[in-house]
Amino acid sequence: MEDRRSFGDVSVWLEDDGLVAMAEIRRPPDNFFDSELIAALADGYAWLATRTDARAVVLCSAGKHFCAGADFTGRSAAARPGAGSVGELYAQAARLFEMPLPVVAAVQGAAIGGGLGLACSADFRVTVPRGRFCANFARLGLHHGFGLTATLPPIVGPQRALDLLCTGRRVDGEEAVRIGLADRLASADELRACARAFATEIAENAPLAVRSIRATMRAGLADRVRNATARELAEQDRLRATADFAEGIRASAERRPPRFEGR
């Protein structure tokens, strides 16, 4: 029987096999985040880490998209302007990297901006052919965030990370697997099953060895993310005062190409 807990808009539970846990974000369809949502996910992770039977976690989202990041335009009913500063958001995001269990993200639809950062907080990513990965910050006139400075280069390589950050281009599921941004490709109706099978493959190994290997491979990552987000936040604060950022947000809201002037 499932042991299910809710932390705000995040639900966590253990699957019937008792080895794999699920952590589901529930702000469909776009799953825009704020500091409250990321704190809820970190709290859910912390609870799962206390369960001696849990050995791996699948991070997933309800709705059309994995996570569209922060809602800068205010179009979403889930947008909560008073739900904490960006600094608080990043403080909560750093907690995700303290999770001792391996995490497999099931990425359907879009992982955009900070949503890409959330996907990159996981150890592995499973996606679908029509998945969309995009670091769209430069298209908004903004510096990237959510620790992508620390997470994206080790995943895809420094040169490709610079490409993705500077162009803001979209990467579909097949390209994501080809460049290492995602680890496995599944059909849309098999995405969660594939992610669970991946997590089970990990969970069936010796748990102490898996935790030890993961701790070695990710040593210092949480601290690197904290240092990275401090720099990212300072640059974001500076660029939010520019005309280019205002234009980027207007263009996004009006669904048109931005016209940047470099001021």
PyMOL commands that set and color helices and strands:
alter all, ss='L'
color gray80, all
select helices_A, chain A and resi 35-49+86-96+114-121+136-140+148-156+158-167+173-179+188-203+207-217+221-239+243-254
alter helices_A, ss='H'
color red, helices_A
select strands_A, chain A and resi 4-7+10-14+20-25+56-61+103-107+110-112+124-127+132-134+170-172+184-185
alter strands_A, ss='S'
color yellow, strands_A
deselect
rebuild
show_as cartoon
